[in-house]
Amino acid sequence: MSNNTDYYTRTAQFLHWIMAIIFITAWLIGFYSRNFLTFENDESLKGNAINLHKNIATTIIFLVVIRIFWRYTHPVPKLPNSMSNTMKKLAHAGHLVLYAILIAVPISGCMYSWNAGHPAPVLYLFDIPRLVNENPKLMAITYPVHVYLSWFAGLIIVGHILAALKHHFIDKDHVLKSMIKRPK
């Protein structure tokens, strides 16, 4: 859907930035707890970090559903005319990959947690109902899937940030501004 406006709606901007903050925070907590904390050295600290990671990361599942709904029911700014049709198609494909990865990473995390016999909590308010029972054999699959998807997501998001900065500083177009400035 396209529109003549130069800006995303305030709701779209809010969803974009809150999801960015949540995802990056959850990613950093997951990375830190995986690589720098051990259960042998401080079981409660690692457990608390993992619990915090899960409680904030699961919110992405709900927010991405809202965001996709909002995206397809509200106009979005047109890409700059200076972009080739190929680049526009790549930009749209990149956004689809971002949406897919923002769904796949938390779902793979839930699957891993359930297979390990743990809940998938949301903001310390409730647990997502279990879709699978504890299964160590599947856990051996879901854990590396979650880790690899997380790394892939990190790379995609870094690419997304770099593309936005390129649009702003090199191309000097409105792409980054459309997600920052407030619509009139």
Z-matrix of the N, CA and C atoms (Angstrom, degrees):
N
C 1 1.447
C 2 1.520 1 107.71
N 3 1.294 2 118.20 1 136.87
C 4 1.453 3 120.37 2 179.69
C 5 1.515 4 110.29 3 -125.05
N 6 1.312 5 115.11 4 168.99
C 7 1.442 6 121.40 5 -176.46
C 8 1.509 7 108.06 6 -155.28
N 9 1.309 8 116.54 7 163.99
C 10 1.455 9 120.48 8 178.10
C 11 1.522 10 112.34 9 -83.21
N 12 1.311 11 117.74 10 -8.81
C 13 1.452 12 120.67 11 -178.39
C 14 1.522 13 110.85 12 -67.72
N 15 1.313 14 115.46 13 155.42
C 16 1.463 15 120.56 14 178.35
C 17 1.524 16 111.95 15 -96.74
N 18 1.337 17 116.86 16 -4.68
C 19 1.453 18 120.26 17 -172.84
C 20 1.525 19 112.25 18 -130.33
N 21 1.320 20 114.85 19 150.46
C 22 1.458 21 120.43 20 169.08
C 23 1.518 22 107.72 21 -72.35
N 24 1.324 23 117.17 22 157.95
C 25 1.459 24 120.38 23 177.25
C 26 1.532 25 109.08 24 -65.71
N 27 1.312 26 115.50 25 161.38
C 28 1.471 27 119.30 26 178.31
C 29 1.528 28 110.82 27 -60.13
N 30 1.327 29 116.43 28 -37.78
C 31 1.466 30 119.88 29 178.60
C 32 1.515 31 110.22 30 -62.97
N 33 1.325 32 117.23 31 -45.66
C 34 1.467 33 120.93 32 178.91
C 35 1.529 34 110.49 33 -61.68
N 36 1.321 35 116.34 34 -42.10
C 37 1.466 36 119.90 35 178.47
C 38 1.527 37 110.44 36 -63.05
N 39 1.329 38 117.15 37 -45.31
C 40 1.466 39 120.88 38 179.38
C 41 1.522 40 110.75 39 -59.82
N 42 1.337 41 116.44 40 -48.76
C 43 1.464 42 119.95 41 -179.45
C 44 1.528 43 110.89 42 -60.68
N 45 1.326 44 117.09 43 -41.52
C 46 1.465 45 121.26 44 179.11
C 47 1.521 46 110.86 45 -58.76
N 48 1.332 47 116.26 46 -52.05
C 49 1.471 48 119.52 47 -173.62
C 50 1.522 49 112.50 48 -74.40
N 51 1.317 50 118.44 49 -36.39
C 52 1.470 51 118.88 50 178.74
C 53 1.521 52 109.74 51 -68.09
N 54 1.339 53 117.12 52 -38.58
C 55 1.467 54 119.59 53 177.31
C 56 1.528 55 110.49 54 -67.20
N 57 1.316 56 117.28 55 -37.40
C 58 1.466 57 120.41 56 177.87
C 59 1.525 58 110.15 57 -61.91
N 60 1.320 59 116.16 58 -46.40
C 61 1.468 60 120.66 59 -179.97
C 62 1.523 61 110.64 60 -63.09
N 63 1.329 62 116.48 61 -47.17
C 64 1.468 63 120.49 62 -178.94
C 65 1.522 64 110.40 63 -63.00
N 66 1.339 65 117.08 64 -48.22
C 67 1.460 66 119.27 65 -176.69
C 68 1.522 67 111.28 66 -63.37
N 69 1.316 68 117.61 67 -47.05
C 70 1.471 69 120.37 68 -178.19
C 71 1.524 70 110.23 69 -64.09
N 72 1.324 71 117.16 70 -41.43
C 73 1.467 72 120.78 71 177.91
C 74 1.529 73 110.48 72 -62.29
N 75 1.331 74 117.04 73 -48.38
C 76 1.469 75 120.39 74 179.62
C 77 1.521 76 110.50 75 -62.39
N 78 1.322 77 117.19 76 -40.05
C 79 1.467 78 121.39 77 179.68
C 80 1.529 79 110.16 78 -62.54
N 81 1.327 80 116.66 79 -46.04
C 82 1.468 81 120.29 80 -179.46
C 83 1.527 82 111.66 81 -65.57
N 84 1.329 83 117.38 82 -41.14
C 85 1.470 84 120.29 83 177.84
C 86 1.530 85 109.70 84 -64.02
N 87 1.334 86 116.71 85 -44.05
C 88 1.464 87 120.21 86 178.05
C 89 1.519 88 111.45 87 -61.57
N 90 1.317 89 116.78 88 -45.02
C 91 1.466 90 121.29 89 178.66
C 92 1.526 91 110.48 90 -61.02
N 93 1.330 92 116.52 91 -47.22
C 94 1.459 93 121.13 92 -178.23
C 95 1.530 94 111.19 93 -63.91
N 96 1.331 95 116.17 94 -46.71
C 97 1.472 96 118.49 95 -177.23
C 98 1.524 97 111.11 96 -67.58
N 99 1.313 98 117.68 97 -32.27
C 100 1.471 99 121.76 98 179.72
C 101 1.523 100 112.02 99 -72.87
N 102 1.329 101 116.46 100 -38.88
C 103 1.466 102 120.40 101 -170.88
C 104 1.518 103 115.82 102 -102.39
N 105 1.320 104 117.71 103 -20.27
C 106 1.459 105 118.30 104 -173.98
C 107 1.522 106 115.05 105 -123.65
N 108 1.315 107 117.60 106 -11.41
C 109 1.462 108 120.10 107 178.57
C 110 1.524 109 109.10 108 -112.43
N 111 1.321 110 115.43 109 142.59
C 112 1.459 111 119.68 110 175.71
C 113 1.517 112 108.78 111 -128.33
N 114 1.308 113 116.07 112 150.48
C 115 1.454 114 119.62 113 176.78
C 116 1.527 115 110.86 114 -67.58
N 117 1.338 116 116.70 115 -27.10
C 118 1.460 117 119.83 116 -179.26
C 119 1.531 118 111.48 117 -68.53
N 120 1.337 119 116.52 118 -38.76
C 121 1.469 120 120.08 119 -176.88
C 122 1.521 121 112.66 120 -81.27
N 123 1.313 122 117.75 121 -44.68
C 124 1.456 123 120.79 122 -178.82
C 125 1.524 124 109.41 123 -153.69
N 126 1.315 125 114.88 124 86.59
C 127 1.463 126 121.02 125 -175.57
C 128 1.523 127 112.16 126 -58.84
N 129 1.337 128 118.04 127 -42.78
C 130 1.463 129 119.59 128 -176.17
C 131 1.528 130 111.43 129 -69.52
N 132 1.332 131 118.42 130 -37.58
C 133 1.454 132 120.75 131 179.42
C 134 1.527 133 110.87 132 -65.12
N 135 1.330 134 117.01 133 -45.97
C 136 1.469 135 120.19 134 178.97
C 137 1.517 136 110.17 135 -64.41
N 138 1.331 137 117.16 136 -44.31
C 139 1.465 138 120.73 137 178.57
C 140 1.522 139 111.80 138 -60.59
N 141 1.331 140 116.85 139 -42.30
C 142 1.466 141 120.95 140 178.68
C 143 1.530 142 111.10 141 -65.73
N 144 1.333 143 116.88 142 -39.86
C 145 1.465 144 120.87 143 179.35
C 146 1.529 145 110.53 144 -64.94
N 147 1.321 146 116.31 145 -43.85
C 148 1.468 147 119.84 146 178.99
C 149 1.525 148 110.22 147 -65.12
N 150 1.318 149 116.82 148 -40.72
C 151 1.463 150 121.07 149 179.07
C 152 1.535 151 110.63 150 -63.53
N 153 1.323 152 117.46 151 -43.07
C 154 1.462 153 121.16 152 177.40
C 155 1.535 154 109.58 153 -63.19
N 156 1.321 155 116.28 154 -45.06
C 157 1.466 156 121.79 155 178.24
C 158 1.530 157 110.36 156 -53.76
N 159 1.324 158 116.97 157 -49.71
C 160 1.466 159 121.04 158 -178.03
C 161 1.526 160 111.51 159 -66.74
N 162 1.329 161 117.53 160 -41.46
C 163 1.463 162 120.97 161 -177.03
C 164 1.521 163 112.96 162 -63.99
N 165 1.322 164 117.21 163 -35.14
C 166 1.465 165 117.88 164 179.20
C 167 1.531 166 111.68 165 -89.59
N 168 1.325 167 117.75 166 -34.15
C 169 1.469 168 120.28 167 -177.28
C 170 1.523 169 112.29 168 -67.07
N 171 1.316 170 118.08 169 -34.91
C 172 1.465 171 120.49 170 -178.87
C 173 1.522 172 112.24 171 -65.72
N 174 1.321 173 117.74 172 -22.49
C 175 1.471 174 119.30 173 178.61
C 176 1.526 175 111.11 174 -64.08
N 177 1.322 176 116.55 175 -25.37
C 178 1.470 177 120.72 176 -179.79
C 179 1.535 178 110.23 177 -59.02
N 180 1.325 179 117.41 178 -37.33
C 181 1.468 180 120.56 179 -179.34
C 182 1.528 181 110.03 180 -56.40
N 183 1.318 182 116.54 181 -46.50
C 184 1.457 183 121.32 182 -177.55
C 185 1.530 184 111.31 183 -72.61
N 186 1.329 185 115.68 184 -41.20
C 187 1.463 186 119.34 185 -178.86
C 188 1.523 187 112.67 186 -67.44
N 189 1.326 188 117.44 187 -35.87
C 190 1.466 189 118.99 188 -179.41
C 191 1.526 190 110.57 189 -69.15
N 192 1.314 191 118.00 190 -33.54
C 193 1.471 192 120.61 191 176.20
C 194 1.533 193 109.09 192 -64.27
N 195 1.317 194 116.62 193 -45.94
C 196 1.471 195 120.91 194 178.12
C 197 1.525 196 109.87 195 -62.13
N 198 1.312 197 115.95 196 -43.33
C 199 1.461 198 120.24 197 -177.40
C 200 1.528 199 111.91 198 -65.25
N 201 1.312 200 117.49 199 -42.23
C 202 1.467 201 120.47 200 178.41
C 203 1.534 202 109.81 201 -63.72
N 204 1.329 203 116.55 202 -43.37
C 205 1.463 204 120.12 203 176.96
C 206 1.525 205 110.30 204 -59.01
N 207 1.329 206 116.21 205 -47.59
C 208 1.465 207 120.89 206 -179.10
C 209 1.527 208 110.79 207 -62.62
N 210 1.297 209 115.56 208 -42.28
C 211 1.469 210 121.31 209 -178.10
C 212 1.528 211 111.55 210 -59.54
N 213 1.316 212 116.37 211 -41.31
C 214 1.456 213 119.57 212 -176.25
C 215 1.523 214 114.00 213 -91.86
N 216 1.317 215 117.83 214 2.35
C 217 1.457 216 120.52 215 175.09
C 218 1.525 217 111.90 216 -116.23
N 219 1.329 218 116.83 217 -1.81
C 220 1.459 219 121.03 218 179.47
C 221 1.520 220 109.83 219 -133.23
N 222 1.314 221 116.48 220 141.40
C 223 1.467 222 120.38 221 -178.47
C 224 1.526 223 111.97 222 -63.04
N 225 1.311 224 114.34 223 148.76
C 226 1.466 225 120.17 224 175.95
C 227 1.521 226 108.74 225 -118.03
N 228 1.316 227 117.39 226 155.72
C 229 1.464 228 119.39 227 178.85
C 230 1.531 229 111.68 228 -63.43
N 231 1.310 230 114.82 229 147.53
C 232 1.457 231 119.69 230 175.41
C 233 1.515 232 108.73 231 -72.05
N 234 1.316 233 114.98 232 149.21
C 235 1.465 234 119.22 233 173.67
C 236 1.525 235 108.19 234 -72.26
N 237 1.330 236 117.23 235 154.88
C 238 1.465 237 120.45 236 -177.02
C 239 1.535 238 112.22 237 -59.61
N 240 1.313 239 115.67 238 144.38
C 241 1.463 240 121.14 239 177.27
C 242 1.527 241 111.53 240 -62.58
N 243 1.315 242 116.55 241 -23.45
C 244 1.464 243 120.09 242 -179.18
C 245 1.533 244 112.44 243 -70.58
N 246 1.324 245 116.57 244 -14.99
C 247 1.467 246 119.98 245 178.13
C 248 1.519 247 110.07 246 -80.68
N 249 1.320 248 116.32 247 137.00
C 250 1.464 249 120.49 248 176.67
C 251 1.533 250 109.15 249 -70.06
N 252 1.323 251 115.76 250 161.08
C 253 1.469 252 119.77 251 177.43
C 254 1.521 253 111.25 252 -60.09
N 255 1.324 254 116.92 253 -36.26
C 256 1.468 255 120.91 254 177.80
C 257 1.520 256 110.32 255 -62.84
N 258 1.324 257 117.24 256 -44.45
C 259 1.466 258 120.72 257 -179.89
C 260 1.527 259 111.04 258 -66.44
N 261 1.322 260 116.38 259 -36.72
C 262 1.470 261 119.76 260 177.41
C 263 1.526 262 110.29 261 -64.10
N 264 1.343 263 116.36 262 -42.19
C 265 1.465 264 120.02 263 178.10
C 266 1.526 265 110.37 264 -64.68
N 267 1.329 266 116.97 265 -39.93
C 268 1.473 267 120.49 266 177.69
C 269 1.527 268 110.75 267 -65.40
N 270 1.324 269 117.51 268 -38.29
C 271 1.469 270 121.22 269 177.94
C 272 1.532 271 110.25 270 -62.77
N 273 1.326 272 116.53 271 -44.40
C 274 1.468 273 119.76 272 178.37
C 275 1.528 274 110.78 273 -65.20
N 276 1.324 275 116.48 274 -41.12
C 277 1.474 276 119.73 275 177.74
C 278 1.529 277 110.27 276 -63.30
N 279 1.320 278 116.61 277 -40.21
C 280 1.464 279 120.87 278 177.77
C 281 1.514 280 112.13 279 -60.74
N 282 1.338 281 116.93 280 -40.34
C 283 1.460 282 119.80 281 177.53
C 284 1.525 283 111.67 282 -66.89
N 285 1.322 284 116.85 283 -38.49
C 286 1.463 285 119.37 284 176.34
C 287 1.525 286 111.06 285 -62.85
N 288 1.336 287 116.68 286 -40.26
C 289 1.467 288 120.69 287 177.33
C 290 1.525 289 109.79 288 -63.86
N 291 1.328 290 117.13 289 -41.32
C 292 1.470 291 120.05 290 177.78
C 293 1.525 292 111.18 291 -60.03
N 294 1.329 293 117.18 292 -46.44
C 295 1.465 294 119.95 293 178.96
C 296 1.529 295 110.73 294 -61.76
N 297 1.322 296 116.34 295 -43.89
C 298 1.469 297 120.16 296 -179.29
C 299 1.525 298 110.99 297 -62.27
N 300 1.310 299 116.53 298 -44.30
C 301 1.469 300 119.93 299 -177.70
C 302 1.529 301 110.51 300 -70.13
N 303 1.349 302 117.09 301 -32.42
C 304 1.462 303 119.99 302 177.96
C 305 1.525 304 111.82 303 -70.51
N 306 1.308 305 116.91 304 -17.31
C 307 1.470 306 121.21 305 172.81
C 308 1.525 307 109.94 306 -90.62
N 309 1.332 308 116.13 307 -44.12
C 310 1.471 309 121.21 308 -173.84
C 311 1.531 310 113.02 309 -66.78
N 312 1.316 311 117.84 310 -40.55
C 313 1.472 312 119.42 311 -175.94
C 314 1.531 313 111.61 312 -64.17
N 315 1.333 314 120.00 313 -52.74
C 316 1.472 315 116.94 314 179.72
C 317 1.526 316 113.44 315 -66.98
N 318 1.326 317 117.70 316 -33.08
C 319 1.460 318 118.55 317 177.85
C 320 1.528 319 110.51 318 -66.75
N 321 1.328 320 117.16 319 -41.17
C 322 1.467 321 118.92 320 177.23
C 323 1.526 322 110.54 321 -64.78
N 324 1.337 323 117.04 322 -33.59
C 325 1.460 324 120.60 323 175.92
C 326 1.518 325 111.78 324 -65.68
N 327 1.330 326 115.80 325 -41.45
C 328 1.474 327 119.71 326 176.35
C 329 1.525 328 110.50 327 -62.54
N 330 1.319 329 115.85 328 -45.65
C 331 1.469 330 119.81 329 179.42
C 332 1.527 331 110.96 330 -59.12
N 333 1.311 332 116.49 331 -43.84
C 334 1.469 333 120.38 332 177.92
C 335 1.527 334 110.57 333 -61.83
N 336 1.315 335 116.19 334 -46.61
C 337 1.466 336 120.31 335 -179.04
C 338 1.526 337 111.17 336 -61.10
N 339 1.325 338 116.69 337 -46.52
C 340 1.466 339 119.93 338 179.85
C 341 1.520 340 111.27 339 -64.03
N 342 1.333 341 117.10 340 -41.71
C 343 1.466 342 120.09 341 178.65
C 344 1.524 343 111.77 342 -64.39
N 345 1.323 344 116.65 343 -28.02
C 346 1.460 345 121.34 344 177.45
C 347 1.530 346 111.58 345 -83.09
N 348 1.337 347 116.76 346 -3.53
C 349 1.468 348 120.53 347 178.88
C 350 1.513 349 114.10 348 87.14
N 351 1.327 350 116.67 349 18.80
C 352 1.464 351 121.38 350 -179.22
C 353 1.522 352 110.51 351 -114.61
N 354 1.329 353 116.57 352 159.27
C 355 1.467 354 119.44 353 178.07
C 356 1.535 355 111.74 354 -78.04
N 357 1.328 356 115.02 355 170.16
C 358 1.466 357 122.56 356 172.92
C 359 1.531 358 105.92 357 -117.21
N 360 1.342 359 116.64 358 87.86
C 361 1.463 360 120.77 359 -174.46
C 362 1.528 361 112.74 360 -80.65
N 363 1.327 362 114.58 361 154.24
C 364 1.461 363 121.40 362 179.13
C 365 1.524 364 108.57 363 -123.84
N 366 1.323 365 116.19 364 112.53
C 367 1.466 366 123.47 365 175.95
C 368 1.529 367 114.05 366 50.15
N 369 1.312 368 117.06 367 31.98
C 370 1.463 369 123.18 368 -179.15
C 371 1.526 370 112.18 369 59.99
N 372 1.339 371 117.40 370 17.92
C 373 1.462 372 121.60 371 -177.26
C 374 1.520 373 113.05 372 -101.92
N 375 1.321 374 116.81 373 -41.94
C 376 1.461 375 121.39 374 -178.14
C 377 1.524 376 108.45 375 -160.06
N 378 1.320 377 114.43 376 166.68
C 379 1.464 378 120.20 377 176.49
C 380 1.525 379 108.78 378 -104.95
N 381 1.318 380 115.55 379 142.38
C 382 1.461 381 119.74 380 172.18
C 383 1.527 382 105.97 381 -68.21
N 384 1.328 383 117.37 382 131.52
C 385 1.478 384 119.04 383 -179.29
C 386 1.535 385 111.06 384 -56.50
N 387 1.322 386 114.47 385 137.46
C 388 1.470 387 120.40 386 -179.31
C 389 1.516 388 110.81 387 -63.79
N 390 1.316 389 115.03 388 131.61
C 391 1.463 390 120.37 389 174.88
C 392 1.512 391 110.79 390 -98.51
N 393 1.329 392 116.71 391 -17.69
C 394 1.468 393 121.99 392 177.75
C 395 1.521 394 108.58 393 -139.60
N 396 1.316 395 115.41 394 155.81
C 397 1.456 396 120.92 395 176.12
C 398 1.521 397 110.09 396 -89.76
N 399 1.316 398 114.94 397 169.63
C 400 1.460 399 120.38 398 177.51
C 401 1.526 400 109.72 399 -55.34
N 402 1.332 401 115.26 400 131.70
C 403 1.452 402 120.28 401 -177.91
C 404 1.532 403 109.11 402 -155.05
N 405 1.337 404 117.52 403 96.88
C 406 1.464 405 120.25 404 -177.94
C 407 1.531 406 114.20 405 -58.72
N 408 1.336 407 116.85 406 -30.67
C 409 1.468 408 118.98 407 179.15
C 410 1.526 409 110.88 408 -66.86
N 411 1.332 410 116.57 409 -43.10
C 412 1.461 411 119.51 410 177.07
C 413 1.524 412 111.42 411 -71.16
N 414 1.331 413 116.60 412 -31.43
C 415 1.454 414 120.46 413 178.22
C 416 1.527 415 109.98 414 -59.22
N 417 1.327 416 116.73 415 -35.63
C 418 1.464 417 121.07 416 179.06
C 419 1.529 418 111.24 417 -65.64
N 420 1.323 419 116.77 418 -19.04
C 421 1.469 420 121.31 419 177.16
C 422 1.522 421 110.70 420 -96.81
N 423 1.337 422 116.83 421 -45.62
C 424 1.462 423 119.92 422 -174.11
C 425 1.521 424 112.87 423 -68.62
N 426 1.321 425 117.30 424 -30.90
C 427 1.463 426 118.36 425 179.17
C 428 1.526 427 112.05 426 -64.19
N 429 1.341 428 119.36 427 -53.85
C 430 1.472 429 117.35 428 179.35
C 431 1.538 430 112.42 429 -64.60
N 432 1.329 431 117.48 430 -32.35
C 433 1.469 432 119.20 431 176.61
C 434 1.525 433 109.42 432 -60.43
N 435 1.340 434 116.65 433 -45.66
C 436 1.467 435 120.70 434 179.40
C 437 1.529 436 110.98 435 -62.35
N 438 1.312 437 116.91 436 -43.52
C 439 1.474 438 120.33 437 -179.66
C 440 1.526 439 110.85 438 -63.72
N 441 1.330 440 117.31 439 -48.29
C 442 1.474 441 120.06 440 -178.56
C 443 1.531 442 111.56 441 -65.72
N 444 1.323 443 117.08 442 -40.96
C 445 1.469 444 119.28 443 176.37
C 446 1.527 445 110.95 444 -62.19
N 447 1.335 446 116.66 445 -37.72
C 448 1.459 447 120.63 446 179.32
C 449 1.524 448 111.12 447 -64.56
N 450 1.319 449 116.55 448 -42.43
C 451 1.467 450 119.67 449 177.29
C 452 1.524 451 110.54 450 -64.82
N 453 1.327 452 116.60 451 -42.84
C 454 1.456 453 120.56 452 178.04
C 455 1.531 454 109.92 453 -61.03
N 456 1.328 455 116.74 454 -43.86
C 457 1.467 456 121.00 455 178.44
C 458 1.519 457 110.91 456 -60.63
N 459 1.327 458 116.47 457 -43.15
C 460 1.462 459 119.97 458 177.96
C 461 1.521 460 111.38 459 -58.71
N 462 1.323 461 116.86 460 -43.50
C 463 1.466 462 120.73 461 179.12
C 464 1.529 463 111.36 462 -65.75
N 465 1.320 464 116.90 463 -42.38
C 466 1.467 465 120.79 464 179.08
C 467 1.527 466 110.17 465 -62.61
N 468 1.315 467 116.88 466 -42.07
C 469 1.460 468 120.31 467 -178.53
C 470 1.525 469 110.93 468 -69.31
N 471 1.316 470 118.15 469 -39.38
C 472 1.468 471 120.38 470 174.63
C 473 1.529 472 109.23 471 -60.52
N 474 1.336 473 117.47 472 -43.39
C 475 1.461 474 120.81 473 176.80
C 476 1.524 475 111.92 474 -61.08
N 477 1.322 476 116.39 475 -39.66
C 478 1.467 477 121.99 476 178.24
C 479 1.532 478 110.43 477 -62.46
N 480 1.313 479 116.18 478 -44.47
C 481 1.470 480 121.18 479 178.83
C 482 1.529 481 110.50 480 -64.22
N 483 1.325 482 116.04 481 -45.36
C 484 1.467 483 119.56 482 179.73
C 485 1.528 484 111.18 483 -63.12
N 486 1.326 485 117.71 484 -39.49
C 487 1.468 486 120.68 485 178.02
C 488 1.531 487 110.71 486 -63.59
N 489 1.335 488 116.76 487 -42.13
C 490 1.465 489 120.20 488 178.40
C 491 1.529 490 110.77 489 -62.76
N 492 1.328 491 116.34 490 -41.77
C 493 1.470 492 120.05 491 178.88
C 494 1.527 493 111.05 492 -67.07
N 495 1.317 494 117.39 493 -37.45
C 496 1.466 495 121.16 494 176.58
C 497 1.529 496 109.99 495 -61.18
N 498 1.341 497 116.03 496 -45.62
C 499 1.465 498 119.05 497 178.50
C 500 1.519 499 111.19 498 -59.10
N 501 1.320 500 116.51 499 -39.31
C 502 1.463 501 120.24 500 -175.85
C 503 1.525 502 112.55 501 -76.10
N 504 1.329 503 116.94 502 -49.07
C 505 1.459 504 119.87 503 -171.82
C 506 1.529 505 114.57 504 -92.17
N 507 1.310 506 118.13 505 -29.59
C 508 1.471 507 120.03 506 -177.58
C 509 1.531 508 110.61 507 -100.24
N 510 1.338 509 116.08 508 -54.13
C 511 1.461 510 119.45 509 -178.52
C 512 1.530 511 112.12 510 -76.68
N 513 1.335 512 115.59 511 -23.43
C 514 1.471 513 122.78 512 -179.20
C 515 1.537 514 112.08 513 53.06
N 516 1.336 515 114.78 514 44.16
C 517 1.461 516 119.21 515 177.44
C 518 1.530 517 109.77 516 -107.30
N 519 1.308 518 117.16 517 -171.74
C 520 1.464 519 122.54 518 -171.82
C 521 1.531 520 114.46 519 -92.47
N 522 1.317 521 119.15 520 4.73
C 523 1.467 522 120.75 521 -172.03
C 524 1.532 523 111.95 522 -58.58
N 525 1.313 524 118.70 523 -52.92
C 526 1.468 525 120.69 524 179.55
C 527 1.526 526 110.98 525 -67.01
N 528 1.314 527 116.72 526 -41.47
C 529 1.471 528 120.43 527 -179.90
C 530 1.523 529 111.67 528 -60.35
N 531 1.342 530 116.67 529 -31.11
C 532 1.465 531 119.25 530 -177.86
C 533 1.525 532 112.36 531 -65.57
N 534 1.339 533 116.48 532 -19.88
C 535 1.459 534 120.13 533 179.85
C 536 1.533 535 111.14 534 -104.74
N 537 1.313 536 116.99 535 -1.64
C 538 1.463 537 120.54 536 -179.03
C 539 1.522 538 112.50 537 -112.77
N 540 1.319 539 116.06 538 -48.58
C 541 1.460 540 119.75 539 -176.16
C 542 1.517 541 110.73 540 -71.76
N 543 1.289 542 113.52 541 153.38
C 544 1.462 543 119.32 542 178.23
C 545 1.513 544 110.22 543 -85.55
N 546 1.333 545 115.67 544 134.12
C 547 1.472 546 117.68 545 175.83
C 548 1.522 547 110.32 546 -66.10
N 549 1.303 548 114.96 547 150.81
C 550 1.493 549 119.04 548 -178.85
C 551 1.500 550 110.52 549 -81.89
